[in-house]
Amino acid sequence: MKLAGRIAVAAPVLFVLAVAVGPVLAANSAVGIVGKAFQPATITISQGDTVTWTVNQAIGEPHSVTSGSPSTDSGKLFDSGINLKDNGQSFEFTFKDPGEYPYYCEVHPTEMTGKVVVLAEGASPPPSIEPPPSEEHTGISADRRLLAGTVLVIALVLMFAGAWLWRRMNPA
């Protein structure tokens, strides 16, 4: 088979892999706004990941997700505004640089505080003696984990099928 034919066979396979695997690889971590608390209060993510704060238990009062603290750097990096009041409302921010990022709610600054710890690319978190977080704390549903596993299996099958096809078209 000529090179153009091989490219015509490989291009759709690579496109399907890119479309299917790309969204799963981009991590999205969740923090719940429950009453007058961020849950979990501290979250550790990788550089380039996105955190989504979602109102899970509304109390009839608005909230904000504001970087810094009331006395220093308030809202310099991110600020949702005082717009998070009803269940399901959310705000998200992508962390591009490693470091520790404290945040708070402008309406409840002493009760609602949290911190995002962003690990440098390739770094791993320090060992933990706590059990792994449950779905309730991570916000990653079993369906989403199942989807990620399914995409991984499909990608592996396509890769092995492509290698087999390549060997069939190019006998030694």
C-alpha positions as CSV (number, residue, x, y, z in Angstrom):
1,M,0.0,0.0,0.0
2,K,1.3,3.4,-0.9
3,L,2.0,6.1,1.7
4,A,-1.1,8.1,0.8
5,G,-3.2,5.0,1.4
6,R,-1.6,4.4,4.8
7,I,-2.2,8.0,5.8
8,A,-5.8,7.7,4.7
9,V,-6.2,4.7,7.0
10,A,-4.3,6.2,10.0
11,A,-5.8,9.7,9.9
12,P,-9.4,8.7,11.0
13,V,-8.0,6.5,13.7
14,L,-5.8,9.3,15.1
15,F,-8.7,11.7,14.9
16,V,-11.0,9.5,16.9
17,L,-8.4,8.9,19.5
18,A,-7.7,12.7,19.8
19,V,-11.4,13.5,20.2
20,A,-12.2,10.7,22.6
21,V,-9.1,10.9,24.9
22,G,-8.5,14.7,25.0
23,P,-11.4,15.7,27.3
24,V,-10.7,12.8,29.7
25,L,-7.1,13.8,30.1
26,A,-7.9,17.3,31.1
27,A,-8.6,17.1,34.7
28,N,-11.5,18.9,36.4
29,S,-11.7,18.9,40.1
30,A,-14.7,19.8,42.1
31,V,-15.3,21.8,45.3
32,G,-18.8,21.9,46.8
33,I,-20.3,24.9,48.5
34,V,-22.3,23.3,51.2
35,G,-24.1,25.7,53.6
36,K,-21.3,28.0,54.7
37,A,-18.4,25.8,53.9
38,F,-16.2,24.7,51.0
39,Q,-15.9,20.9,50.7
40,P,-13.2,19.9,50.6
41,A,-11.6,23.0,52.1
42,T,-8.2,22.1,50.6
43,I,-7.8,20.5,47.2
44,T,-4.6,19.3,45.4
45,I,-4.4,19.4,41.7
46,S,-1.9,19.3,38.9
47,Q,-0.7,22.3,36.9
48,G,-3.1,23.2,34.1
49,D,-6.1,21.5,35.9
50,T,-9.5,23.3,36.4
51,V,-11.4,23.6,39.6
52,T,-15.1,24.0,39.6
53,W,-16.9,25.3,42.7
54,T,-20.6,24.4,42.7
55,V,-23.4,25.3,45.1
56,N,-24.6,21.9,46.4
57,Q,-26.6,23.1,49.4
58,A,-28.0,26.6,49.1
59,I,-28.8,28.6,52.2
60,G,-30.6,31.5,50.6
61,E,-27.5,33.7,50.9
62,P,-25.1,34.5,48.0
63,H,-21.5,33.3,48.0
64,S,-18.3,34.2,46.1
65,V,-15.1,32.3,45.3
66,T,-12.4,35.0,45.6
67,S,-8.6,34.4,45.5
68,G,-6.4,35.7,48.3
69,S,-7.7,36.8,51.7
70,P,-9.8,39.8,52.7
71,S,-6.7,41.7,53.8
72,T,-4.2,40.7,51.0
73,D,-4.5,40.1,47.2
74,S,-8.3,39.9,47.3
75,G,-9.5,38.8,43.9
76,K,-6.2,39.4,42.1
77,L,-6.1,35.9,40.5
78,F,-9.8,34.9,40.3
79,D,-13.2,36.2,41.5
80,S,-16.6,34.7,40.8
81,G,-18.4,37.8,42.1
82,I,-21.2,37.5,44.6
83,N,-23.2,35.4,42.2
84,L,-23.3,31.9,43.7
85,K,-26.7,31.5,45.5
86,D,-28.8,28.7,44.1
87,N,-28.1,25.0,43.9
88,G,-26.2,24.1,40.7
89,Q,-24.6,27.5,40.1
90,S,-20.9,27.2,39.6
91,F,-17.7,29.0,38.9
92,E,-14.5,27.5,37.4
93,F,-10.9,28.5,37.1
94,T,-7.9,26.9,35.5
95,F,-4.6,27.0,37.4
96,K,-1.7,27.5,35.1
97,D,1.1,28.0,37.6
98,P,2.2,25.7,40.6
99,G,1.8,27.0,44.1
100,E,-0.7,27.4,46.9
101,Y,-3.7,29.6,46.3
102,P,-5.9,30.5,49.3
103,Y,-9.5,31.7,48.6
104,Y,-12.5,32.8,50.6
105,C,-16.1,33.9,50.3
106,E,-16.6,37.7,50.4
107,V,-19.9,37.3,52.1
108,H,-18.7,34.9,54.8
109,P,-14.9,35.6,55.0
110,T,-14.3,34.0,58.4
111,E,-16.4,30.9,57.9
112,M,-15.7,30.1,54.3
113,T,-12.0,29.7,53.4
114,G,-10.1,27.2,51.3
115,K,-6.9,26.5,49.5
116,V,-6.0,25.1,46.1
117,V,-2.5,23.4,46.0
118,V,-1.2,23.2,42.5
119,L,1.6,20.7,41.9
120,A,4.2,21.4,39.2
121,E,3.9,19.3,36.0
122,G,5.1,15.7,36.8
123,A,5.2,16.2,40.5
124,S,3.3,13.9,42.8
125,P,1.5,14.8,46.0
126,P,3.1,14.0,49.3
127,P,2.1,10.6,50.8
128,S,-1.1,10.7,52.7
129,I,-2.1,8.7,55.8
130,E,-5.7,9.4,55.1
131,P,-7.9,7.1,53.1
132,P,-8.5,8.1,49.5
133,P,-11.4,10.6,49.1
134,S,-14.8,9.4,48.3
135,E,-16.9,10.4,45.3
136,E,-18.7,12.8,47.7
137,H,-15.5,14.7,48.3
138,T,-13.9,14.5,44.9
139,G,-17.0,15.3,42.9
140,I,-15.9,12.7,40.3
141,S,-18.8,10.4,39.7
142,A,-18.6,6.7,39.1
143,D,-20.1,7.3,35.6
144,R,-17.2,9.7,34.8
145,R,-14.6,7.2,36.0
146,L,-16.3,4.5,33.9
147,L,-16.2,6.8,30.9
148,A,-12.5,7.4,31.4
149,G,-11.9,3.6,31.7
150,T,-14.0,2.9,28.6
151,V,-12.1,5.5,26.5
152,L,-8.8,4.0,27.7
153,V,-9.8,0.5,26.6
154,I,-11.1,1.8,23.2
155,A,-7.8,3.7,22.7
156,L,-5.8,0.5,23.5
157,V,-7.9,-1.6,21.2
158,L,-7.5,0.9,18.4
159,M,-3.7,1.1,18.9
160,F,-3.2,-2.6,18.9
161,A,-5.5,-2.9,15.9
162,G,-3.6,-0.2,14.1
163,A,-0.3,-2.0,14.9
164,W,-1.7,-5.3,13.6
165,L,-3.0,-3.6,10.5
166,W,0.4,-1.9,9.9
167,R,2.2,-5.3,10.2
168,R,-0.3,-6.9,7.7
169,M,0.3,-4.1,5.2
170,N,4.1,-4.1,5.6
171,P,5.2,-7.7,5.8
172,A,8.8,-8.2,6.8
